[in-house]
């Protein structure tokens, strides 16, 4: 954070608001300079070295656990690479080239938002051209052809994030879809070791990203708190408690910070107390589904989840009770049958967990209920900020 930002934050801190910017606290927000990912960034730059001479790098598979900063680093790096001059000679002056050589174009695509072959081609092309690519009225073949023409004009290096997740494209589909494009190189990003889905069998460089070290995660939490909260709201001991609990997972640490700050603000406090930290930690299930995955769901599924997390315990005692309460809320235009189907689909995909309600007072097999596998307070706040 630069000096101007620090001064501005302190001026805003004179106000009574505890939370200055929910976006700065959000686990799905990527900062411009991710903390302590220098070694990974250097390995990425080593891998991408050919682009500075106008050549294409090898394909690559980047992997590491949830919350390790993979997406954050690649997002920040590609934001800078997209600003490179059009010709490599403008980046590095050489004495051997008689003609300028075009640098590749750089594009990033979140596969949570491109869960089909058409979506893959459309997302890549949309990130490479200035005018929006229509989503309707064009077929897969036409979009593939347009993408091929664009790549022929100028080579492309593409980041494909969140491969091999539920409801995203897998390795085989991606490789088959991109095989015709000789001038496209990909960096696929996933959580699983390369041997789990066959990435070790590809002709690709493998880059591992370890989880955050504990002290560095403390710094991440403090940096986000400094950006998004009023002055002196979070103590260093509280940041350490959150980091120790999160065990290297920045997503969960930031979700706990977000929920703790939200609890403190709701109580009218001017700083985060130990009880708020406990509340924030309790809001994050372990293991937790990434909020980015939840927020990439279709709007109607998100609206059902928003109603779900706002229900009291009695209305969540069984799937049927939850269905009736959501359908009767009057805030969504879905039938009870559709709501019930969505709940079961979301449980099947791991967004929700089906649990037996052993407290139910009835004979026979206990009924099941559904519980969120994501931080409900953080999701509700982010959803409301986007939709209300």
TORKOL-4160 file (C-alpha; in steps of 0.2 Angstrom, whole numbers, padded with zeros to 4 digits, m for minus):
388
<pt num="1" X="0000" Y="0000" Z="0000"/>
<pt num="2" X="0007" Y="0017" Z="m0005"/>
<pt num="3" X="0008" Y="0033" Z="0006"/>
<pt num="4" X="m0007" Y="0041" Z="m0001"/>
<pt num="5" X="m0018" Y="0026" Z="0003"/>
<pt num="6" X="m0011" Y="0025" Z="0020"/>
<pt num="7" X="m0015" Y="0043" Z="0023"/>
<pt num="8" X="m0033" Y="0041" Z="0015"/>
<pt num="9" X="m0036" Y="0026" Z="0026"/>
<pt num="10" X="m0032" Y="0035" Z="0042"/>
<pt num="11" X="m0043" Y="0050" Z="0037"/>
<pt num="12" X="m0058" Y="0038" Z="0034"/>
<pt num="13" X="m0053" Y="0030" Z="0051"/>
<pt num="14" X="m0059" Y="0046" Z="0060"/>
<pt num="15" X="m0077" Y="0040" Z="0056"/>
<pt num="16" X="m0087" Y="0029" Z="0067"/>
<pt num="17" X="m0087" Y="0015" Z="0054"/>
<pt num="18" X="m0077" Y="m0001" Z="0059"/>
<pt num="19" X="m0078" Y="m0008" Z="0041"/>
<pt num="20" X="m0072" Y="0004" Z="0028"/>
<pt num="21" X="m0072" Y="m0008" Z="0013"/>
<pt num="22" X="m0079" Y="m0026" Z="0013"/>
<pt num="23" X="m0070" Y="m0029" Z="m0004"/>
<pt num="24" X="m0053" Y="m0027" Z="0004"/>
<pt num="25" X="m0058" Y="m0040" Z="0017"/>
<pt num="26" X="m0066" Y="m0052" Z="0004"/>
<pt num="27" X="m0057" Y="m0069" Z="0002"/>
<pt num="28" X="m0062" Y="m0068" Z="m0017"/>
<pt num="29" X="m0053" Y="m0051" Z="m0019"/>
<pt num="30" X="m0035" Y="m0053" Z="m0027"/>
<pt num="31" X="m0023" Y="m0039" Z="m0022"/>
<pt num="32" X="m0011" Y="m0031" Z="m0034"/>
<pt num="33" X="0004" Y="m0038" Z="m0024"/>
<pt num="34" X="0001" Y="m0055" Z="m0015"/>
<pt num="35" X="0012" Y="m0057" Z="0000"/>
<pt num="36" X="0026" Y="m0069" Z="0002"/>
<pt num="37" X="0024" Y="m0077" Z="m0015"/>
<pt num="38" X="0041" Y="m0071" Z="m0022"/>
<pt num="39" X="0049" Y="m0088" Z="m0025"/>
<pt num="40" X="0033" Y="m0094" Z="m0034"/>
<pt num="41" X="0033" Y="m0078" Z="m0044"/>
<pt num="42" X="0051" Y="m0080" Z="m0049"/>
<pt num="43" X="0048" Y="m0098" Z="m0055"/>
<pt num="44" X="0033" Y="m0092" Z="m0066"/>
<pt num="45" X="0044" Y="m0078" Z="m0073"/>
<pt num="46" X="0058" Y="m0091" Z="m0077"/>
<pt num="47" X="0045" Y="m0101" Z="m0086"/>
<pt num="48" X="0038" Y="m0086" Z="m0096"/>
<pt num="49" X="0055" Y="m0080" Z="m0100"/>
<pt num="50" X="0053" Y="m0084" Z="m0119"/>
<pt num="51" X="0039" Y="m0071" Z="m0121"/>
<pt num="52" X="0052" Y="m0057" Z="m0118"/>
<pt num="53" X="0061" Y="m0063" Z="m0133"/>
<pt num="54" X="0045" Y="m0065" Z="m0143"/>
<pt num="55" X="0044" Y="m0084" Z="m0142"/>
<pt num="56" X="0031" Y="m0095" Z="m0133"/>
<pt num="57" X="0034" Y="m0104" Z="m0117"/>
<pt num="58" X="0030" Y="m0122" Z="m0113"/>
<pt num="59" X="0013" Y="m0127" Z="m0107"/>
<pt num="60" X="0012" Y="m0128" Z="m0088"/>
<pt num="61" X="0002" Y="m0136" Z="m0073"/>
<pt num="62" X="0002" Y="m0125" Z="m0057"/>
<pt num="63" X="m0005" Y="m0134" Z="m0042"/>
<pt num="64" X="m0006" Y="m0132" Z="m0023"/>
<pt num="65" X="m0019" Y="m0132" Z="m0009"/>
<pt num="66" X="m0034" Y="m0120" Z="m0007"/>
<pt num="67" X="m0029" Y="m0103" Z="m0001"/>
<pt num="68" X="m0011" Y="m0104" Z="m0007"/>
<pt num="69" X="m0012" Y="m0089" Z="m0018"/>
<pt num="70" X="m0011" Y="m0097" Z="m0035"/>
<pt num="71" X="m0025" Y="m0087" Z="m0042"/>
<pt num="72" X="m0019" Y="m0071" Z="m0034"/>
<pt num="73" X="m0001" Y="m0072" Z="m0040"/>
<pt num="74" X="m0006" Y="m0077" Z="m0058"/>
<pt num="75" X="m0020" Y="m0063" Z="m0059"/>
<pt num="76" X="m0008" Y="m0050" Z="m0053"/>
<pt num="77" X="0006" Y="m0056" Z="m0065"/>
<pt num="78" X="m0005" Y="m0057" Z="m0080"/>
<pt num="79" X="m0012" Y="m0040" Z="m0077"/>
<pt num="80" X="0006" Y="m0033" Z="m0079"/>
<pt num="81" X="0010" Y="m0044" Z="m0094"/>
<pt num="82" X="m0005" Y="m0038" Z="m0103"/>
<pt num="83" X="0003" Y="m0020" Z="m0102"/>
<pt num="84" X="0018" Y="m0026" Z="m0111"/>
<pt num="85" X="0023" Y="m0017" Z="m0127"/>
<pt num="86" X="0017" Y="m0026" Z="m0143"/>
<pt num="87" X="0034" Y="m0030" Z="m0148"/>
<pt num="88" X="0048" Y="m0039" Z="m0139"/>
<pt num="89" X="0061" Y="m0028" Z="m0145"/>
<pt num="90" X="0052" Y="m0014" Z="m0135"/>
<pt num="91" X="0054" Y="m0024" Z="m0119"/>
<pt num="92" X="0072" Y="m0030" Z="m0121"/>
<pt num="93" X="0084" Y="m0022" Z="m0133"/>
<pt num="94" X="0094" Y="m0035" Z="m0143"/>
<pt num="95" X="0107" Y="m0033" Z="m0157"/>
<pt num="96" X="0103" Y="m0049" Z="m0166"/>
<pt num="97" X="0085" Y="m0046" Z="m0172"/>
<pt num="98" X="0083" Y="m0036" Z="m0188"/>
<pt num="99" X="0064" Y="m0036" Z="m0186"/>
<pt num="100" X="0053" Y="m0033" Z="m0171"/>
<pt num="101" X="0044" Y="m0049" Z="m0165"/>
<pt num="102" X="0027" Y="m0048" Z="m0157"/>
<pt num="103" X="0025" Y="m0053" Z="m0139"/>
<pt num="104" X="0010" Y="m0065" Z="m0136"/>
<pt num="105" X="m0007" Y="m0059" Z="m0129"/>
<pt num="106" X="m0011" Y="m0064" Z="m0112"/>
<pt num="107" X="m0028" Y="m0069" Z="m0106"/>
<pt num="108" X="m0035" Y="m0077" Z="m0090"/>
<pt num="109" X="m0051" Y="m0088" Z="m0088"/>
<pt num="110" X="m0059" Y="m0094" Z="m0073"/>
<pt num="111" X="m0066" Y="m0111" Z="m0078"/>
<pt num="112" X="m0080" Y="m0110" Z="m0065"/>
<pt num="113" X="m0088" Y="m0098" Z="m0077"/>
<pt num="114" X="m0084" Y="m0108" Z="m0093"/>
<pt num="115" X="m0090" Y="m0125" Z="m0089"/>
<pt num="116" X="m0091" Y="m0131" Z="m0107"/>
<pt num="117" X="m0081" Y="m0132" Z="m0123"/>
<pt num="118" X="m0091" Y="m0117" Z="m0130"/>
<pt num="119" X="m0088" Y="m0108" Z="m0114"/>
<pt num="120" X="m0070" Y="m0111" Z="m0115"/>
<pt num="121" X="m0068" Y="m0104" Z="m0133"/>
<pt num="122" X="m0080" Y="m0090" Z="m0129"/>
<pt num="123" X="m0071" Y="m0085" Z="m0113"/>
<pt num="124" X="m0054" Y="m0085" Z="m0121"/>
<pt num="125" X="m0060" Y="m0075" Z="m0136"/>
<pt num="126" X="m0069" Y="m0063" Z="m0126"/>
<pt num="127" X="m0053" Y="m0059" Z="m0116"/>
<pt num="128" X="m0043" Y="m0056" Z="m0132"/>
<pt num="129" X="m0054" Y="m0044" Z="m0142"/>
<pt num="130" X="m0061" Y="m0027" Z="m0138"/>
<pt num="131" X="m0079" Y="m0030" Z="m0143"/>
<pt num="132" X="m0090" Y="m0042" Z="m0133"/>
<pt num="133" X="m0092" Y="m0059" Z="m0140"/>
<pt num="134" X="m0111" Y="m0064" Z="m0141"/>
<pt num="135" X="m0116" Y="m0078" Z="m0130"/>
<pt num="136" X="m0131" Y="m0082" Z="m0140"/>
<pt num="137" X="m0134" Y="m0084" Z="m0159"/>
<pt num="138" X="m0117" Y="m0092" Z="m0162"/>
<pt num="139" X="m0112" Y="m0110" Z="m0161"/>
<pt num="140" X="m0096" Y="m0118" Z="m0154"/>
<pt num="141" X="m0088" Y="m0121" Z="m0172"/>
<pt num="142" X="m0090" Y="m0102" Z="m0176"/>
<pt num="143" X="m0082" Y="m0097" Z="m0159"/>
<pt num="144" X="m0068" Y="m0109" Z="m0161"/>
<pt num="145" X="m0065" Y="m0103" Z="m0179"/>
<pt num="146" X="m0065" Y="m0084" Z="m0173"/>
<pt num="147" X="m0053" Y="m0089" Z="m0159"/>
<pt num="148" X="m0042" Y="m0098" Z="m0171"/>
<pt num="149" X="m0041" Y="m0083" Z="m0182"/>
<pt num="150" X="m0036" Y="m0072" Z="m0168"/>
<pt num="151" X="m0023" Y="m0084" Z="m0162"/>
<pt num="152" X="m0016" Y="m0084" Z="m0180"/>
<pt num="153" X="m0014" Y="m0065" Z="m0180"/>
<pt num="154" X="m0005" Y="m0065" Z="m0163"/>
<pt num="155" X="0000" Y="m0080" Z="m0152"/>
<pt num="156" X="m0008" Y="m0082" Z="m0135"/>
<pt num="157" X="m0003" Y="m0087" Z="m0117"/>
<pt num="158" X="m0018" Y="m0092" Z="m0107"/>
<pt num="159" X="m0021" Y="m0095" Z="m0088"/>
<pt num="160" X="m0035" Y="m0108" Z="m0086"/>
<pt num="161" X="m0040" Y="m0107" Z="m0067"/>
<pt num="162" X="m0048" Y="m0120" Z="m0056"/>
<pt num="163" X="m0047" Y="m0136" Z="m0068"/>
<pt num="164" X="m0053" Y="m0153" Z="m0062"/>
<pt num="165" X="m0065" Y="m0145" Z="m0049"/>
<pt num="166" X="m0083" Y="m0151" Z="m0048"/>
<pt num="167" X="m0093" Y="m0143" Z="m0063"/>
<pt num="168" X="m0077" Y="m0137" Z="m0071"/>
<pt num="169" X="m0068" Y="m0144" Z="m0086"/>
<pt num="170" X="m0056" Y="m0158" Z="m0084"/>
<pt num="171" X="m0038" Y="m0161" Z="m0091"/>
<pt num="172" X="m0044" Y="m0172" Z="m0106"/>
<pt num="173" X="m0057" Y="m0160" Z="m0112"/>
<pt num="174" X="m0046" Y="m0145" Z="m0111"/>
<pt num="175" X="m0032" Y="m0153" Z="m0120"/>
<pt num="176" X="m0043" Y="m0160" Z="m0134"/>
<pt num="177" X="m0052" Y="m0142" Z="m0136"/>
<pt num="178" X="m0035" Y="m0133" Z="m0137"/>
<pt num="179" X="m0025" Y="m0146" Z="m0147"/>
<pt num="180" X="m0029" Y="m0137" Z="m0164"/>
<pt num="181" X="m0021" Y="m0121" Z="m0159"/>
<pt num="182" X="m0002" Y="m0122" Z="m0162"/>
<pt num="183" X="0001" Y="m0104" Z="m0156"/>
<pt num="184" X="m0008" Y="m0105" Z="m0139"/>
<pt num="185" X="0001" Y="m0110" Z="m0123"/>
<pt num="186" X="m0009" Y="m0114" Z="m0107"/>
<pt num="187" X="m0005" Y="m0113" Z="m0089"/>
<pt num="188" X="m0018" Y="m0124" Z="m0080"/>
<pt num="189" X="m0021" Y="m0121" Z="m0062"/>
<pt num="190" X="m0028" Y="m0134" Z="m0050"/>
<pt num="191" X="m0027" Y="m0141" Z="m0032"/>
<pt num="192" X="m0023" Y="m0159" Z="m0035"/>
<pt num="193" X="m0005" Y="m0166" Z="m0037"/>
<pt num="194" X="m0001" Y="m0169" Z="m0056"/>
<pt num="195" X="m0002" Y="m0188" Z="m0055"/>
<pt num="196" X="m0021" Y="m0187" Z="m0049"/>
<pt num="197" X="m0028" Y="m0182" Z="m0066"/>
<pt num="198" X="m0014" Y="m0186" Z="m0078"/>
<pt num="199" X="m0005" Y="m0169" Z="m0078"/>
<pt num="200" X="0012" Y="m0178" Z="m0076"/>
<pt num="201" X="0009" Y="m0187" Z="m0092"/>
<pt num="202" X="0007" Y="m0171" Z="m0102"/>
<pt num="203" X="0022" Y="m0162" Z="m0110"/>
<pt num="204" X="0020" Y="m0148" Z="m0097"/>
<pt num="205" X="0031" Y="m0140" Z="m0084"/>
<pt num="206" X="0024" Y="m0143" Z="m0066"/>
<pt num="207" X="0025" Y="m0129" Z="m0053"/>
<pt num="208" X="0020" Y="m0132" Z="m0035"/>
<pt num="209" X="0014" Y="m0119" Z="m0024"/>
<pt num="210" X="0015" Y="m0123" Z="m0005"/>
<pt num="211" X="0003" Y="m0117" Z="0008"/>
<pt num="212" X="0007" Y="m0100" Z="0017"/>
<pt num="213" X="0019" Y="m0101" Z="0031"/>
<pt num="214" X="0010" Y="m0096" Z="0048"/>
<pt num="215" X="0019" Y="m0079" Z="0051"/>
<pt num="216" X="0017" Y="m0074" Z="0033"/>
<pt num="217" X="m0002" Y="m0078" Z="0034"/>
<pt num="218" X="m0002" Y="m0066" Z="0050"/>
<pt num="219" X="0005" Y="m0053" Z="0038"/>
<pt num="220" X="m0009" Y="m0056" Z="0025"/>
<pt num="221" X="m0022" Y="m0055" Z="0038"/>
<pt num="222" X="m0015" Y="m0038" Z="0045"/>
<pt num="223" X="m0013" Y="m0031" Z="0028"/>
<pt num="224" X="m0031" Y="m0034" Z="0023"/>
<pt num="225" X="m0037" Y="m0028" Z="0040"/>
<pt num="226" X="m0026" Y="m0012" Z="0037"/>
<pt num="227" X="m0034" Y="m0009" Z="0020"/>
<pt num="228" X="m0052" Y="m0013" Z="0024"/>
<pt num="229" X="m0055" Y="m0008" Z="0043"/>
<pt num="230" X="m0053" Y="0007" Z="0053"/>
<pt num="231" X="m0037" Y="0011" Z="0062"/>
<pt num="232" X="m0032" Y="m0001" Z="0076"/>
<pt num="233" X="m0047" Y="m0012" Z="0074"/>
<pt num="234" X="m0038" Y="m0029" Z="0074"/>
<pt num="235" X="m0024" Y="m0033" Z="0086"/>
<pt num="236" X="m0009" Y="m0043" Z="0081"/>
<pt num="237" X="m0013" Y="m0057" Z="0093"/>
<pt num="238" X="m0030" Y="m0059" Z="0085"/>
<pt num="239" X="m0022" Y="m0060" Z="0068"/>
<pt num="240" X="m0010" Y="m0073" Z="0074"/>
<pt num="241" X="m0025" Y="m0083" Z="0082"/>
<pt num="242" X="m0034" Y="m0083" Z="0065"/>
<pt num="243" X="m0018" Y="m0088" Z="0055"/>
<pt num="244" X="m0014" Y="m0102" Z="0067"/>
<pt num="245" X="m0032" Y="m0109" Z="0065"/>
<pt num="246" X="m0032" Y="m0107" Z="0046"/>
<pt num="247" X="m0016" Y="m0117" Z="0045"/>
<pt num="248" X="m0009" Y="m0110" Z="0029"/>
<pt num="249" X="m0026" Y="m0107" Z="0020"/>
<pt num="250" X="m0028" Y="m0088" Z="0016"/>
<pt num="251" X="m0045" Y="m0091" Z="0010"/>
<pt num="252" X="m0051" Y="m0097" Z="0027"/>
<pt num="253" X="m0041" Y="m0084" Z="0036"/>
<pt num="254" X="m0049" Y="m0070" Z="0027"/>
<pt num="255" X="m0066" Y="m0077" Z="0028"/>
<pt num="256" X="m0064" Y="m0078" Z="0047"/>
<pt num="257" X="m0057" Y="m0060" Z="0048"/>
<pt num="258" X="m0072" Y="m0054" Z="0037"/>
<pt num="259" X="m0085" Y="m0063" Z="0048"/>
<pt num="260" X="m0076" Y="m0057" Z="0064"/>
<pt num="261" X="m0077" Y="m0039" Z="0058"/>
<pt num="262" X="m0095" Y="m0041" Z="0053"/>
<pt num="263" X="m0099" Y="m0048" Z="0070"/>
<pt num="264" X="m0090" Y="m0033" Z="0079"/>
<pt num="265" X="m0099" Y="m0020" Z="0067"/>
<pt num="266" X="m0116" Y="m0028" Z="0071"/>
<pt num="267" X="m0113" Y="m0027" Z="0089"/>
<pt num="268" X="m0108" Y="m0008" Z="0088"/>
<pt num="269" X="m0090" Y="m0010" Z="0093"/>
<pt num="270" X="m0076" Y="0000" Z="0088"/>
<pt num="271" X="m0064" Y="m0014" Z="0088"/>
<pt num="272" X="m0064" Y="m0033" Z="0085"/>
<pt num="273" X="m0065" Y="m0042" Z="0102"/>
<pt num="274" X="m0059" Y="m0060" Z="0106"/>
<pt num="275" X="m0077" Y="m0066" Z="0105"/>
<pt num="276" X="m0079" Y="m0059" Z="0088"/>
<pt num="277" X="m0063" Y="m0069" Z="0082"/>
<pt num="278" X="m0072" Y="m0084" Z="0089"/>
<pt num="279" X="m0087" Y="m0080" Z="0080"/>
<pt num="280" X="m0078" Y="m0077" Z="0064"/>
<pt num="281" X="m0068" Y="m0094" Z="0065"/>
<pt num="282" X="m0085" Y="m0103" Z="0069"/>
<pt num="283" X="m0092" Y="m0096" Z="0053"/>
<pt num="284" X="m0080" Y="m0105" Z="0042"/>
<pt num="285" X="m0083" Y="m0124" Z="0040"/>
<pt num="286" X="m0068" Y="m0135" Z="0039"/>
<pt num="287" X="m0065" Y="m0140" Z="0025"/>
<pt num="288" X="m0073" Y="m0125" Z="0017"/>
<pt num="289" X="m0079" Y="m0123" Z="m0001"/>
<pt num="290" X="m0071" Y="m0108" Z="m0009"/>
<pt num="291" X="m0083" Y="m0093" Z="m0010"/>
<pt num="292" X="m0077" Y="m0090" Z="m0027"/>
<pt num="293" X="m0085" Y="m0107" Z="m0032"/>
<pt num="294" X="m0101" Y="m0102" Z="m0023"/>
<pt num="295" X="m0102" Y="m0085" Z="m0031"/>
<pt num="296" X="m0099" Y="m0092" Z="m0048"/>
<pt num="297" X="m0115" Y="m0102" Z="m0047"/>
<pt num="298" X="m0130" Y="m0097" Z="m0058"/>
<pt num="299" X="m0140" Y="m0083" Z="m0050"/>
<pt num="300" X="m0155" Y="m0094" Z="m0046"/>
<pt num="301" X="m0144" Y="m0106" Z="m0036"/>
<pt num="302" X="m0136" Y="m0092" Z="m0027"/>
<pt num="303" X="m0153" Y="m0084" Z="m0022"/>
<pt num="304" X="m0158" Y="m0101" Z="m0014"/>
<pt num="305" X="m0142" Y="m0101" Z="m0004"/>
<pt num="306" X="m0145" Y="m0084" Z="0001"/>
<pt num="307" X="m0162" Y="m0088" Z="0008"/>
<pt num="308" X="m0155" Y="m0104" Z="0016"/>
<pt num="309" X="m0142" Y="m0095" Z="0026"/>
<pt num="310" X="m0154" Y="m0083" Z="0033"/>
<pt num="311" X="m0166" Y="m0096" Z="0040"/>
<pt num="312" X="m0167" Y="m0100" Z="0059"/>
<pt num="313" X="m0163" Y="m0117" Z="0065"/>
<pt num="314" X="m0181" Y="m0123" Z="0065"/>
<pt num="315" X="m0184" Y="m0119" Z="0047"/>
<pt num="316" X="m0168" Y="m0129" Z="0043"/>
<pt num="317" X="m0173" Y="m0145" Z="0053"/>
<pt num="318" X="m0177" Y="m0155" Z="0037"/>
<pt num="319" X="m0175" Y="m0153" Z="0019"/>
<pt num="320" X="m0194" Y="m0151" Z="0017"/>
<pt num="321" X="m0195" Y="m0138" Z="0031"/>
<pt num="322" X="m0181" Y="m0128" Z="0022"/>
<pt num="323" X="m0189" Y="m0130" Z="0005"/>
<pt num="324" X="m0205" Y="m0123" Z="0012"/>
<pt num="325" X="m0197" Y="m0109" Z="0021"/>
<pt num="326" X="m0187" Y="m0103" Z="0006"/>
<pt num="327" X="m0202" Y="m0105" Z="m0006"/>
<pt num="328" X="m0213" Y="m0096" Z="0005"/>
<pt num="329" X="m0201" Y="m0081" Z="0008"/>
<pt num="330" X="m0208" Y="m0072" Z="m0007"/>
<pt num="331" X="m0191" Y="m0066" Z="m0012"/>
<pt num="332" X="m0188" Y="m0079" Z="m0026"/>
<pt num="333" X="m0198" Y="m0084" Z="m0040"/>
<pt num="334" X="m0196" Y="m0103" Z="m0039"/>
<pt num="335" X="m0208" Y="m0117" Z="m0035"/>
<pt num="336" X="m0205" Y="m0128" Z="m0020"/>
<pt num="337" X="m0201" Y="m0142" Z="m0032"/>
<pt num="338" X="m0187" Y="m0132" Z="m0040"/>
<pt num="339" X="m0180" Y="m0126" Z="m0023"/>
<pt num="340" X="m0180" Y="m0144" Z="m0017"/>
<pt num="341" X="m0171" Y="m0150" Z="m0033"/>
<pt num="342" X="m0158" Y="m0136" Z="m0031"/>
<pt num="343" X="m0155" Y="m0141" Z="m0013"/>
<pt num="344" X="m0151" Y="m0159" Z="m0017"/>
<pt num="345" X="m0141" Y="m0154" Z="m0032"/>
<pt num="346" X="m0130" Y="m0142" Z="m0022"/>
<pt num="347" X="m0128" Y="m0156" Z="m0009"/>
<pt num="348" X="m0123" Y="m0168" Z="m0022"/>
<pt num="349" X="m0109" Y="m0156" Z="m0029"/>
<pt num="350" X="m0103" Y="m0153" Z="m0011"/>
<pt num="351" X="m0108" Y="m0135" Z="m0009"/>
<pt num="352" X="m0120" Y="m0141" Z="0004"/>
<pt num="353" X="m0119" Y="m0155" Z="0016"/>
<pt num="354" X="m0133" Y="m0167" Z="0020"/>
<pt num="355" X="m0134" Y="m0172" Z="0038"/>
<pt num="356" X="m0145" Y="m0182" Z="0048"/>
<pt num="357" X="m0156" Y="m0173" Z="0060"/>
<pt num="358" X="m0155" Y="m0184" Z="0076"/>
<pt num="359" X="m0165" Y="m0171" Z="0086"/>
<pt num="360" X="m0181" Y="m0174" Z="0076"/>
<pt num="361" X="m0195" Y="m0181" Z="0086"/>
<pt num="362" X="m0201" Y="m0195" Z="0075"/>
<pt num="363" X="m0201" Y="m0213" Z="0072"/>
<pt num="364" X="m0190" Y="m0222" Z="0059"/>
<pt num="365" X="m0175" Y="m0215" Z="0050"/>
<pt num="366" X="m0170" Y="m0198" Z="0055"/>
<pt num="367" X="m0174" Y="m0185" Z="0042"/>
<pt num="368" X="m0159" Y="m0176" Z="0034"/>
<pt num="369" X="m0156" Y="m0157" Z="0033"/>
<pt num="370" X="m0143" Y="m0147" Z="0023"/>
<pt num="371" X="m0129" Y="m0136" Z="0030"/>
<pt num="372" X="m0118" Y="m0124" Z="0020"/>
<pt num="373" X="m0100" Y="m0130" Z="0017"/>
<pt num="374" X="m0095" Y="m0112" Z="0014"/>
<pt num="375" X="m0094" Y="m0097" Z="0026"/>
<pt num="376" X="m0112" Y="m0091" Z="0027"/>
<pt num="377" X="m0110" Y="m0074" Z="0034"/>
<pt num="378" X="m0097" Y="m0069" Z="0022"/>
<pt num="379" X="m0107" Y="m0076" Z="0007"/>
<pt num="380" X="m0123" Y="m0067" Z="0013"/>
<pt num="381" X="m0114" Y="m0050" Z="0014"/>
<pt num="382" X="m0105" Y="m0052" Z="m0003"/>
<pt num="383" X="m0121" Y="m0058" Z="m0011"/>
<pt num="384" X="m0131" Y="m0043" Z="m0004"/>
<pt num="385" X="m0118" Y="m0031" Z="m0009"/>
<pt num="386" X="m0119" Y="m0037" Z="m0027"/>
<pt num="387" X="m0138" Y="m0039" Z="m0028"/>
<pt num="388" X="m0146" Y="m0027" Z="m0016"/>
